[in-house]
């Protein structure tokens, strides 16, 4: 039963100290009641009050931490079914899978891709964060593969239902806050004890949603709630429906038993690589917290990580790149300077066209609020003052002797004002569309 704001207010110190981040204790209480704030944000509320309220006011979906140090990630903790309602908060993690049932050549190739696929996109490093290690029959090989995952610095996930082998696997990954994908209706008591002793996230699987619900309740009764739920692998249709039903039950129907992140094994749903990529994209959109493929190679990574970053960003905050000077095509001290805004989509479009031109050039990106060119100009964050101050303070005048500054064609109206603010620079109006940049630069440099 939901706790009312007035009930919470009665347990607060009523001093309106504002240390919780809200102007009054009543405002804080109302936010806690709606799930928009945690009761722990009040530094003066008593432990007894916390005990009374924490469970009742906790978000319907638990936040589960996996990994340690720089590899630590949150799973779950979502409060909305659809991104446009607010935002998604915990990005889906992607995983490759190795197994003692596979040949050394296949496993080595997948490990090689894990090392190779790592790149920066808008300030975020993109790589497969998790490695699933599946047990078939060769215990020694299985444990060696787990050790290799730990050594390479990824979050290990041991997929094993055998209790004795699960215990050995847990000992290998116990210091990583990895995932022990082991619990079933048949063995949940034994593997729950193993996960609890080693402080691992416990993966739970069952043949149906009702059976999954029952076994989660039994594990919770044992005092363990660091769980991740397997949506199943009977069919693509069932897995997708289960993922949606689990999330809907937790967020809409307030069923805390299903209030845990989900894991999807696309490689158990199909051995077709293209279909695995397609399924992964679908489960990024619909509620996969960890999504496992056979292999995450570069072509798949470029598409999937780009999509994931777009989905798991706050739709109310524009995606931006760092405001700085970027160099292209071995820019030197004779290279011109192009100018655009820090909106990520604009940056990647313009930078791609500069690279395609093969002309050495610099790209100046001032802080324009993360908006597109015309929006930033209309908002006053991409005017002559902002641009001239950035050029003067960016150090670009030490990088190049050229004093050609090429502004976007859509803000040609700024040419005169910028020229007045930067009298030593030749202010050129570039093309109105990015696709025209290669031709423009080649003509400017005499290469056309």
C-alpha positions as CSV (number, residue, x, y, z in Angstrom):
1,X,0.0,0.0,0.0
2,X,1.4,3.4,-1.0
3,X,2.6,5.7,1.8
4,X,1.1,9.2,1.9
5,X,3.2,12.3,2.0
6,X,1.6,13.4,5.3
7,X,2.5,10.0,6.9
8,X,6.2,10.6,5.9
9,X,6.1,14.2,7.0
10,X,5.1,13.1,10.6
11,X,8.4,11.2,10.8
12,X,10.6,14.0,9.6
13,X,12.3,16.5,12.0
14,X,10.1,19.3,10.6
15,X,13.0,21.8,10.7
16,X,13.0,22.8,7.0
17,X,16.8,22.6,7.0
18,X,16.9,22.1,3.2
19,X,19.9,19.7,3.5
20,X,17.8,17.1,1.6
21,X,17.7,19.5,-1.4
22,X,14.1,20.5,-0.9
23,X,12.8,23.8,0.6
24,X,10.6,22.2,3.3
25,X,10.1,18.9,5.0
26,X,6.6,18.7,3.5
27,X,8.0,19.2,0.0
28,X,10.5,16.5,0.7
29,X,7.9,14.2,2.1
30,X,5.7,14.6,-1.0
31,X,8.6,13.8,-3.3
32,X,9.4,10.7,-1.3
33,X,5.8,9.6,-1.5
34,X,5.8,10.0,-5.3
35,X,9.1,8.0,-5.6
36,X,11.0,11.1,-6.8
37,X,13.3,11.1,-3.8
38,X,14.8,8.6,-1.3
39,X,14.0,8.8,2.4
40,X,17.8,8.5,3.1
41,X,18.3,12.0,1.6
42,X,17.2,13.4,5.0
43,X,20.2,13.3,7.3
44,X,18.2,13.7,10.5
45,X,15.5,11.1,10.0
46,X,15.8,8.3,12.6
47,X,16.8,4.7,11.9
48,X,13.4,3.5,13.1
49,X,11.7,5.8,10.7
50,X,13.9,4.7,7.9
51,X,13.1,1.1,8.6
52,X,9.4,1.9,8.5
53,X,9.5,3.8,5.3
54,X,12.5,2.5,3.2
55,X,10.8,-0.6,1.8
56,X,7.4,1.1,1.3
57,X,8.8,4.1,-0.5
58,X,11.6,2.4,-2.5
59,X,11.3,2.5,-6.3
60,X,9.4,-0.5,-7.7
61,X,12.5,-1.8,-9.5
62,X,15.7,-2.4,-7.5
63,X,19.0,-1.0,-8.6
64,X,21.6,-3.8,-8.8
65,X,25.3,-3.0,-9.0
66,X,27.7,-5.2,-11.0
67,X,31.4,-4.9,-11.4
68,X,33.9,-3.0,-9.3
69,X,36.0,0.1,-9.7
70,X,35.8,1.6,-13.2
71,X,33.8,-1.4,-14.3
72,X,31.0,-0.8,-11.8
73,X,27.6,-0.4,-13.5
74,X,24.0,-0.1,-12.3
75,X,21.4,-2.4,-13.6
76,X,17.6,-1.7,-13.2
77,X,16.4,1.2,-11.1
78,X,14.0,2.2,-13.9
79,X,10.9,4.2,-13.0
80,X,9.1,4.5,-16.4
81,X,8.1,2.1,-19.1
82,X,8.8,4.6,-21.9
83,X,11.8,6.9,-22.3
84,X,9.7,9.9,-23.3
85,X,7.9,9.7,-19.9
86,X,11.1,10.8,-18.1
87,X,14.3,9.0,-19.0
88,X,16.0,5.6,-18.7
89,X,18.7,5.6,-16.1
90,X,20.7,2.3,-16.3
91,X,22.1,1.5,-19.8
92,X,21.9,-2.1,-21.1
93,X,25.2,-3.9,-20.9
94,X,26.3,-6.0,-23.9
95,X,28.1,-9.4,-23.5
96,X,29.9,-11.9,-25.6
97,X,29.9,-15.6,-24.7
98,X,32.6,-18.2,-24.5
99,X,32.2,-21.8,-23.4
100,X,34.2,-24.9,-22.5
101,X,32.1,-26.6,-25.2
102,X,33.6,-24.4,-27.9
103,X,37.0,-24.9,-29.6
104,X,40.0,-22.8,-28.5
105,X,40.0,-21.1,-31.9
106,X,36.4,-19.9,-31.5
107,X,36.9,-18.7,-27.9
108,X,40.2,-17.0,-28.8
109,X,38.5,-15.2,-31.7
110,X,35.8,-13.9,-29.4
111,X,38.4,-12.8,-26.9
112,X,40.2,-11.0,-29.7
113,X,37.1,-9.1,-30.6
114,X,36.6,-8.1,-27.0
115,X,40.1,-6.6,-27.0
116,X,39.7,-5.0,-30.4
117,X,36.2,-3.4,-30.0
118,X,36.8,-0.4,-27.8
119,X,36.3,3.1,-29.0
120,X,35.1,6.6,-27.8
121,X,31.8,8.0,-28.8
122,X,30.8,11.4,-27.5
123,X,33.0,11.0,-24.4
124,X,31.8,7.5,-23.6
125,X,34.0,4.4,-24.1
126,X,32.2,1.7,-26.0
127,X,33.0,-1.9,-25.4
128,X,31.3,-5.2,-24.3
129,X,31.2,-4.8,-20.6
130,X,30.3,-8.4,-19.7
131,X,31.6,-11.8,-20.8
132,X,29.4,-14.8,-20.3
133,X,31.2,-18.1,-19.7
134,X,28.9,-21.1,-20.2
135,X,29.6,-24.4,-18.5
136,X,29.0,-27.6,-20.5
137,X,31.1,-30.4,-19.1
138,X,34.8,-29.5,-18.9
139,X,35.2,-28.0,-15.4
140,X,38.9,-27.2,-15.7
141,X,38.5,-25.4,-19.0
142,X,35.4,-23.5,-17.8
143,X,37.3,-22.2,-14.7
144,X,40.3,-21.2,-16.9
145,X,38.0,-19.2,-19.2
146,X,36.5,-17.4,-16.1
147,X,40.0,-16.5,-14.9
148,X,40.8,-15.1,-18.3
149,X,37.8,-12.9,-18.2
150,X,38.7,-11.6,-14.7
151,X,42.3,-10.9,-15.9
152,X,41.2,-9.0,-19.0
153,X,39.1,-6.6,-16.8
154,X,35.5,-7.4,-17.9
155,X,32.5,-8.3,-15.7
156,X,32.4,-12.1,-15.6
157,X,29.2,-14.0,-15.7
158,X,29.3,-17.7,-14.9
159,X,26.4,-19.6,-16.5
160,X,26.3,-22.9,-14.6
161,X,23.5,-24.8,-12.8
162,X,25.7,-27.6,-11.3
163,X,26.0,-26.7,-7.6
164,X,29.6,-28.0,-7.2
165,X,30.9,-26.2,-10.3
166,X,29.0,-23.1,-9.4
167,X,30.8,-23.0,-6.0
168,X,34.2,-23.2,-7.8
169,X,33.1,-20.5,-10.3
170,X,32.0,-18.2,-7.5
171,X,35.4,-18.5,-5.9
172,X,37.1,-17.3,-9.1
173,X,34.8,-14.3,-9.6
174,X,34.0,-13.4,-6.0
175,X,36.1,-10.2,-6.0
176,X,34.5,-8.8,-9.2
177,X,30.9,-8.4,-8.2
178,X,30.1,-10.5,-11.2
179,X,27.0,-12.5,-12.1
180,X,26.4,-16.2,-11.1
181,X,23.7,-17.3,-13.6
182,X,22.8,-20.4,-11.7
183,X,19.4,-20.4,-9.9
184,X,16.6,-22.6,-11.0
185,X,13.5,-24.0,-9.2
186,X,15.6,-27.2,-8.6
187,X,18.7,-25.7,-7.0
188,X,17.8,-22.2,-5.8
189,X,18.6,-22.9,-2.1
190,X,22.1,-24.1,-2.6
191,X,23.1,-21.5,-5.2
192,X,21.6,-18.6,-3.3
193,X,23.9,-19.5,-0.4
194,X,26.8,-19.5,-2.8
195,X,25.9,-16.1,-4.3
196,X,25.3,-14.6,-0.8
197,X,28.6,-15.9,0.6
198,X,30.6,-14.5,-2.4
199,X,28.5,-11.3,-2.8
200,X,27.6,-12.0,-6.4
201,X,24.5,-11.1,-8.4
202,X,22.4,-14.2,-8.8
203,X,20.8,-15.0,-12.1
204,X,17.4,-16.7,-11.9
205,X,15.8,-18.9,-14.6
206,X,12.6,-20.8,-14.9
207,X,10.4,-22.4,-17.6
208,X,7.6,-19.9,-17.2
209,X,6.9,-16.5,-15.7
210,X,4.7,-18.0,-13.0
211,X,7.5,-20.4,-12.0
212,X,10.0,-17.6,-12.2
213,X,7.9,-15.5,-9.9
214,X,7.6,-18.3,-7.4
215,X,11.4,-19.0,-7.3
216,X,12.2,-15.3,-6.9
217,X,9.8,-15.1,-3.9
218,X,11.5,-18.1,-2.4
219,X,15.0,-16.6,-2.9
220,X,13.8,-13.3,-1.3
221,X,12.5,-15.3,1.7
222,X,16.1,-16.6,2.1
223,X,17.1,-13.0,2.5
224,X,18.8,-12.4,-0.8
225,X,17.7,-9.6,-3.3
226,X,20.8,-9.2,-5.5
227,X,19.0,-10.8,-8.5
228,X,18.7,-10.6,-12.3
229,X,15.9,-12.4,-14.1
230,X,16.3,-14.5,-17.3
231,X,13.5,-13.7,-19.7
232,X,13.8,-17.3,-21.2
233,X,14.9,-18.9,-24.4
234,X,12.0,-20.9,-25.6
235,X,11.3,-18.6,-28.5
236,X,12.0,-15.0,-29.6
237,X,8.3,-14.2,-29.2
238,X,8.1,-15.6,-25.6
239,X,11.4,-13.9,-24.6
240,X,10.2,-10.5,-25.8
241,X,6.8,-10.9,-24.2
242,X,8.4,-12.0,-20.9
243,X,10.7,-9.0,-20.9
244,X,7.8,-6.6,-21.4
245,X,5.6,-8.5,-18.8
246,X,8.3,-8.5,-16.2
247,X,8.9,-4.8,-16.5
248,X,5.2,-3.9,-16.7
249,X,4.4,-6.0,-13.6
250,X,7.1,-4.1,-11.7
251,X,6.5,-0.6,-12.8
252,X,2.8,-0.5,-13.5
253,X,1.4,-3.1,-11.2
254,X,4.0,-2.5,-8.5
255,X,4.9,-6.2,-8.2
256,X,8.2,-5.9,-6.4
257,X,8.9,-9.6,-6.9
258,X,9.5,-8.8,-10.6
259,X,11.3,-5.5,-9.7
260,X,14.7,-6.7,-10.9
261,X,16.7,-6.2,-14.0
262,X,16.4,-8.7,-16.9
263,X,19.0,-10.7,-18.8
264,X,18.5,-11.9,-22.4
265,X,20.5,-14.6,-24.1
266,X,19.9,-13.8,-27.8
267,X,22.5,-16.5,-28.7
268,X,20.2,-19.1,-27.1
269,X,17.3,-17.8,-29.2
270,X,19.1,-18.0,-32.5
271,X,22.5,-19.0,-33.8
272,X,22.1,-16.5,-36.7
273,X,24.4,-13.6,-36.2
274,X,22.2,-11.1,-38.0
275,X,19.2,-12.1,-36.1
276,X,21.1,-11.8,-32.8
277,X,22.1,-8.2,-33.7
278,X,18.4,-7.5,-34.6
279,X,17.2,-9.0,-31.3
280,X,19.8,-7.1,-29.3
281,X,18.6,-3.8,-30.8
282,X,15.0,-4.8,-29.9
283,X,16.0,-5.7,-26.3
284,X,18.0,-2.5,-25.9
285,X,14.7,-0.7,-26.5
286,X,12.6,-3.1,-24.5
287,X,14.0,-3.8,-21.1
288,X,17.1,-6.0,-21.5
289,X,19.6,-5.0,-18.7
290,X,22.3,-7.5,-19.9
291,X,22.1,-8.8,-23.5
292,X,24.2,-11.7,-24.5
293,X,25.4,-12.4,-28.1
294,X,27.8,-15.0,-29.4
295,X,30.3,-12.4,-30.4
296,X,30.3,-8.6,-30.4
297,X,32.4,-7.6,-33.4
298,X,33.1,-4.2,-34.9
299,X,30.2,-4.0,-37.4
300,X,27.7,-5.0,-34.7
301,X,29.3,-2.7,-32.1
302,X,29.1,0.4,-34.2
303,X,25.4,0.0,-34.7
304,X,24.4,-1.3,-31.3
305,X,26.5,1.0,-29.1
306,X,25.4,4.1,-31.1
307,X,21.8,3.0,-30.6
308,X,22.3,2.3,-26.9
309,X,23.9,5.7,-26.3
310,X,21.0,7.4,-28.0
311,X,18.4,5.5,-26.0
312,X,20.1,5.8,-22.6
313,X,20.5,9.5,-22.6
314,X,18.1,12.0,-21.0
315,X,15.8,13.2,-23.8
316,X,15.5,16.5,-21.9
317,X,19.3,17.1,-22.2
318,X,20.9,17.4,-25.6
319,X,23.9,15.1,-26.5
320,X,27.0,17.2,-26.7
321,X,30.7,16.9,-27.5
322,X,33.5,18.7,-25.7
323,X,34.0,22.4,-26.6
324,X,37.5,22.4,-28.0
325,X,39.6,22.5,-31.2
326,X,39.5,19.2,-33.3
327,X,42.1,18.4,-35.9
328,X,41.4,16.5,-39.1
329,X,43.5,15.1,-42.0
330,X,46.8,16.0,-40.3
331,X,46.0,19.6,-39.9
332,X,49.1,21.9,-39.8
333,X,50.0,25.5,-39.5
334,X,48.5,26.4,-42.9
335,X,45.1,24.8,-42.3
336,X,41.9,26.8,-42.2
337,X,39.5,26.7,-39.3
338,X,35.9,25.6,-39.6
339,X,33.3,26.5,-37.0
340,X,30.2,24.7,-35.7
341,X,28.2,23.9,-32.5
342,X,28.7,21.3,-29.8
343,X,25.4,19.4,-30.6
344,X,26.7,15.8,-31.1
345,X,24.7,15.1,-34.3
346,X,26.0,18.3,-35.9
347,X,29.6,17.5,-34.9
348,X,29.6,14.0,-36.3
349,X,27.9,15.1,-39.5
350,X,30.4,18.0,-40.1
351,X,33.5,16.1,-38.9
352,X,32.6,13.2,-41.2
353,X,32.4,15.5,-44.2
354,X,35.7,17.2,-43.3
355,X,37.4,13.8,-43.1
356,X,35.9,12.9,-46.5
357,X,37.3,16.0,-48.1
358,X,40.9,14.8,-47.3
359,X,41.8,18.5,-46.7
360,X,43.8,19.3,-43.6
361,X,41.6,21.5,-41.3
362,X,40.7,22.4,-37.8
363,X,37.2,22.4,-36.4
364,X,36.4,24.9,-33.6
365,X,33.6,23.9,-31.3
366,X,32.5,26.6,-28.7
367,X,30.1,25.9,-25.9
368,X,26.7,26.5,-27.7
369,X,24.5,24.7,-25.1
370,X,24.3,21.5,-27.0
371,X,21.9,22.9,-29.6
372,X,21.8,22.8,-33.4
373,X,23.3,25.8,-35.3
374,X,20.0,27.7,-35.8
375,X,18.6,26.9,-32.4
376,X,21.8,27.9,-30.6
377,X,21.9,31.2,-32.7
378,X,18.3,31.9,-31.8
379,X,19.0,31.2,-28.1
380,X,21.9,33.6,-28.1
381,X,24.5,30.8,-27.3
382,X,26.1,30.9,-30.7
383,X,26.6,34.6,-31.4
384,X,29.5,36.7,-32.3
385,X,30.6,37.2,-28.7
386,X,30.6,33.5,-27.9
387,X,32.5,32.7,-31.1
388,X,35.1,35.5,-30.8
389,X,35.8,34.8,-27.2
390,X,36.3,31.1,-27.9
391,X,38.7,31.8,-30.8
392,X,40.7,34.1,-28.7
393,X,41.0,31.8,-25.8
394,X,41.2,28.4,-27.5
395,X,44.8,28.5,-28.6
396,X,44.0,28.1,-32.2
397,X,46.1,31.1,-33.2
398,X,49.2,29.2,-32.0
399,X,48.2,26.1,-34.0
400,X,47.8,27.7,-37.4
401,X,49.1,30.7,-39.3
402,X,46.0,30.7,-41.4
403,X,43.4,33.3,-40.4
404,X,40.5,31.8,-42.4
405,X,37.5,31.2,-40.2
406,X,34.7,29.4,-42.0
407,X,31.3,29.9,-40.3
408,X,28.2,27.8,-41.0
409,X,26.2,29.0,-44.0
410,X,23.0,29.1,-42.0
411,X,24.3,31.9,-39.8
412,X,25.9,34.0,-42.5
413,X,24.2,37.0,-40.8
414,X,27.0,36.8,-38.2
415,X,29.8,37.4,-40.6
416,X,30.0,41.2,-40.1
417,X,29.8,41.0,-36.3
418,X,32.5,38.3,-36.0
419,X,34.8,40.2,-38.4
420,X,34.4,43.2,-36.1
421,X,35.3,41.2,-33.0
422,X,38.1,39.3,-34.8
423,X,39.7,41.9,-37.1
424,X,42.8,39.8,-37.8
425,X,40.7,37.0,-39.2
426,X,39.1,36.5,-42.7
427,X,35.6,35.4,-42.0
428,X,34.3,33.1,-44.7
429,X,30.7,31.9,-45.1
430,X,30.7,28.1,-45.6
431,X,28.1,26.0,-47.3
432,X,24.6,25.8,-45.8
433,X,24.6,21.9,-45.9
434,X,27.3,19.6,-44.5
435,X,27.4,17.4,-47.6
436,X,28.8,20.4,-49.5
437,X,31.8,20.8,-47.3
438,X,34.2,18.5,-49.2
439,X,33.8,20.4,-52.5
440,X,34.0,23.7,-50.6
441,X,37.3,22.8,-48.9
442,X,38.9,21.4,-52.0
443,X,38.0,24.6,-53.9
444,X,39.3,26.7,-51.0
445,X,42.6,24.9,-50.9
446,X,43.0,24.8,-54.7
447,X,42.6,21.0,-55.0
448,X,39.3,21.0,-57.0
